[in-house]
Amino acid sequence: MAMFRASREFSKLLRPTSPLLTSLDRAVHGSSGSKKIVGVFYKANEYAEKNPNFLGCLEHGLGIKNWLESQGHTYILTDDKEGPNCELEKHIEDMHVLITTPFHPAYVTADRIKRAKNLQLLLTAGIGSDHVDLQAAAAAGLTVAEVTGSNTVSVAEDELMRILILVRNFLPGHHQVIKGEWNVAAIAYRSYDLEGKTVGTVGAGRIGQLLLQRLKPFGCNLLYYDRAKISAEREKETGAKFEEDLDAMLPKCDVVVLNVPLTEKTRGLLNKERIAKMKKGVLIVNNARGALVDTQAMVDACNSGHVAGYGGDVWYPQPAPKDHPWRYMPNQAMTPHISGTTIDGQIRYAAGTKDMLDRYFKGEDFPAQNYIVKEGKIAPQYQ
């Protein structure tokens, strides 16, 4: 599997290659003493106490506050992360660890890294570390890690849900019920079966492969594009066909799902030109990252009907401003960034974050697949 192969390749790259590389590292492993940890999470307000397992919110802070403080560490929790006078800025210069999530990301810029003299470790509670300037982090000797695999099931299930919502034209019917209306024709004229449709995933890592597994029983024609083929066993299991050329795959698809990380190479991956080459009436699901798609190009394509529906939970920036055009384009199935923050996902990424913090305090390595930056090296999937 492509992503697993990338992890193995990265573990080889992580071996120090020179005294210079070792000296760049801020000694994230083997450091001792009391640490200042800052956690940035979304505020849950009245919903915080409705579920004791709602660990990913500001009020619960992954459920690790008592554990950290019992060991003599300081744990600062905030949702205020933007602007020169935000709460996060007050702690930049002396924090040792920053924990944030893809759902309410603290954008870690080169400027912030430069000013964070004590910073050693950047942890993503979840999957996806594109909110960090990885080049700057690598140059500063920081370690960047995430809880790989923690919410892959959550995201894959959500993708399948959005595919069905778009294919069956579900939302207009739901809106009719709320408004007290009843117009079957207004829904049925563009409602289809998923069976027999061609679905292509751009990216076939952990999430992409789980999606292919879940789509197989629907009787779809499944395609995937990735840097490398998945295993022959997984191809046989899913019935998915490998496409070497993205631009050749896209026009074949009735449904396209984005499952690639955001890098400088993938930013704007679906631009005006690529969208124009896709089938008229194509449906697109993007739970990966908002910046993979040209914002205005997607608005124009939805308005013209070339794209029959766009669904996802990722935006750029996040939280999305009230005037973000995706909120108002037709035939969209958008939500806030929720797919990977189910309660089950939160339990997994809270446990994974605690495990890495415990290893950090003890001077132990993390699981190899969790590293995004280590000792000046950036993981292959972000290059």
N, C-alpha and C positions, 0 to 999 in steps of 0.2 A: 504494500500500500504506500502510495506516494508520500503521505505525511509521516508515516512511521519510518520510511527510508530516510526522509529528511532529518528525523530526530537522531537516527543512528549516525548519519553523516556529520551532524552538528556535534555529537558527543566526541567525535574524533578531532574536530576543529578546536574544541575547548581545551585541549592540552596545551599548556604554556609553551610557546615556541622560542622565547627569548627573554633575557633579563629585563629588557625594556617593557615587554608586554606585562610581565609580572609586576613591575613597578607602577604601571598605570592603574592596577586594580586597587580599589579603596579598602582592601582587606575585609571584604564582606564576610568571609568565613574565618573563624578563629578570633573574631573580635569579642571583647568581653566588657562587662560593666553595664550600668543602667543605660537604656536606650530610649530615645524619644520617637514614638511611632505616631504618624498622623494618618487617620482614615477619612476618606472623602466618600460619602454615600448620599443617596437621595433621601429626603425627609418623608416619613410616612404619616406624620401627624396622628389623626385619630385611628388610622388603620394599624398602627404599630402594635397595639395590644390585642388585636383581634385574632392573632395567631402567634403562639409562642415560638414557632419555627420560622417566623418572618425575620430571618437573620441578616438579610442584605440591606436593611434600611439604616438610616442614621441612628435611630433610637436604640437599636440592638447592636450595631457595629460588629457584625459577624459573631456575636456572642463570646468575644474573647477579652473583654475589658477586665473582668475580675481576675482572669488567669494572668494577663500581662501585669497588672498592678501588683498581684501577689508576688511576682518575681522582681519587683522593684523598678519596673519600666513605667514610663509615662505614655498614656494613650489619649491623644486628642482627636475628637470626632467633630466633623463639620460637613455641611453641604455647601458652604460658601467658598467658591473656588475661582471666580472670575474677577478680573480687575485689580488695580494696584492696591486697593484698600480692603480686599477680601480677607476672610479669616485665614485661609491657607497661606497667604503672603506673610502673615505674622510669624509663621513657623518655618519658612523656607530655609533660613540661614542655619538653624540648629537642629533640624530633624535628621534622624538617622535612616528612617524607613518611611516610605509613603505607600499607602494602600489605597487603591481606587478601583472602580468598576467600569466596564464598558457602558453601563446603563446611565451613569452620571459621571462621566470621565473628568478627571482633573488633567488638563492639558499641560504636559511637562515639556516645556520649550527649552531650547538651548540656553536662553537667558536665565530661566529658573535653575537649570542644572549648574550653570556657572556660579550662581549666588548661593547654592546649597552646599556649603563647604563641608558639612558633616554627613551629607547624604551618601549612603552605601547601597541601599536596596530599594528597588521599585517593584511592588507586587501588584498584579492585576487579579482581583478576586473575580474570576471568570476567565473568558478566552478573548484574546485580541488586545494587543498592546500598541496599536497605532496612535494612541493618544500621547505616546512618548516619542520625543525626537531620538530615535534609536542611534543615529550616527553620533549625536552629541553625548549620549549615555555611554556608548562604547569608547569614545575618545576620553571620557572622564573616568573610565575604569569602573563604572557602575554595573551592578548586576540587575537585570530586568528579568522577571519570571512571572508566569501565569499558571493557573490551575488547569493544565491541559486535560481535556476530556470531561471536565466537570459539568458542562451543560450541553454537550453534543446531542444527547437524546432530546432535551428540551427544545433546542433549535430545530432539529430535524422534524419533530412532530409539528411544530408551529408552521414550518414550510409546507408540509403536506396539507395542513388545515387551510392555509392561504391559497394554495393551488385549487382546492375544492371550492373555496368561497368564490374565487374568480371564475372558474370554469362553469359553475352552476348559477352564476349571476345572483348570488345569495343576498348581497347587501341591499339592493333596491327593494327586494321583497320584505326584508326586515324593516326597512324604513317605512314601507307602506303600512305595516302593522302599527308602528308607533304613531303614524299620522292619521290612523283610522281609515285608510284607503283600501281598495281591493281592485287590482287591475292585473290579472294574470298575464295578459298579453305583453304588458310593459316589462315583464320579467322573462317570459318564455322565449321571446324572439331572439335572445342571445344567451340562452342556457344550453349547455352541452353535457355529454357524458365524458368522463375522463378516459374511459376504455378506448383503446385504439389511437389515442393521441401520442404525438412524439414529444417527449419531455427531455430536455438536455440540461445537465448541471455543469456550470463553469466552475470547475474545482471538484475534486473527488477525494478529499481528505476524510477525516473522521465523520464530519457532518454530512458531506456529500454522499458517502457510502451508506450511511444510515438512511438517508433519504431514498437512495436507490433500492435498498432492501424493502422499505415501506411502500414504495410505488409498485413493486413487482406484482402483487396480487391484483392490482387494478387493470392489468393487461395492457400497459402502455408500451410503446416503443422507446426504450431508454438509451440515451446517449450521454457520454461524458467527455469533457476536455480537461486535461491536466498536464503538468510537465512530464509526467511519466504514467505508464499504465498501472492500474491496480493489479492485484494478484490474479492469476488465472482462475484460482478457486473462487474469488469474490466475483469475477466477471461471470463465471458459470452460475453462481448462486443468484445473482441479480438479473442476468441476461442483458447487462448493459454493454454497449459497443463503444470502444475507444475512438475518439476523433482527434487526429493529430493537429488539425487546423481549426482554430476557433472560428475564423471567418467563413469556413466551409460548413461548420456545424450549425451556426445560428440560423441561417435561412431554412434549415430543415425542421426547426422546432415550432411546435404549437405553444409550448410553455418553456420558458428559460428561467433557471434558478441560479443565482449567484452564490457561490460558496468559496470565494478566494479571499485571502487577507488583503488589507489595504496597504500598498507600497507605492513608491513613486512610479513603478512600472504599471500598476493596476489602477492608479487614480484616473478617473474618467474613462474607464474601460468601455463602458457603453456610452459612446458619444453620438452625435448627430449622424455621422456617416455609418456607424455600425447599426444603429437602430433602423436606419433607412433600408438596409439590406435584409432585415428580418421580415418574416411573413407579415402581410397586412392582417391585423387581428391577433397578433401574438400577445400572450400573457406573460408578465415578468414578475418574479418574486425575488426580493432582495432582503435577506436577513443578515447579510454579511457586514457591509459598511456603506453608508449613504454616498460617500465621495467616490465610490466605484462608478457612479452614474452621473452624467452631465445633467444637472438639475433642470435647466431650461429646455434642453433637448427632450427630456422625458415629458415635461409639461406640454410642449408643442406636439409631441407624438400622441399623447393621450387626447389632447384637444382635437386633433385631426382624425382620430380613430385608427391611425396606423397601429398604435398599441391599444388593444382593447381593454387592458386592465393592468394596473401596477399595484403590487402589494408588498408590504414589508414593515419593518419596525425600526429601521436605521435611517438616520438623517445626518446632515452636516450643515451647521454644527448641532450639537446636542447639549441641552434641550433645544428643540427646534423653535425658532421664534414664531410668534403668532402670524406673521405675514409670510411664512415659508410657502412658496407656491404649490408644493405637493399637498398641502392641506386642502386646496380648493380645486385641483384638477379633477376631471370626471373619471369615473370608474376606478377609483383608487380604494385599496383595502389597507390603509396605513393605520398604525397605532404608535404610541410611544414605544421606546426600546424595551420590550417585555419578554421576548421569546426565550431568552436564556436565564431569566430570573424567576422561574417557577420556584415554588417552595422546595421541591426536590432538588432543583439545581442549586438553590441557595445553601441547602444543607451540605451538598457536595463541595461547593467552592469555599464555604466557610471552613470546613474540615481541612481542605487542601491548603488554604492560607495559613491556618494554625500550624499545620505540619511543617510548612516551610519556615515559619517564624521560629519554631522550636529547633529546627536544624540550624538556622542562622545563629541562634543564641549558643548552640553547642559547637559551632564551627564545622558542621557537616554539610556535604553537598546535597543539593536538591535532586529529585528524580530528573534524569537527563532531558526528558521530553518537555519539562517545564521551563527550561532556560530559553529566553529570547535574546539576551545579551549576557555574555560571560567572558571576562578577561579580554575585552576588546573585540570579541567575535560576535557577529549578529547571525541569528539562525537563518538557514537557507530560505525558508518560506517568506522572510521579510527582505530578501535581497533582490 
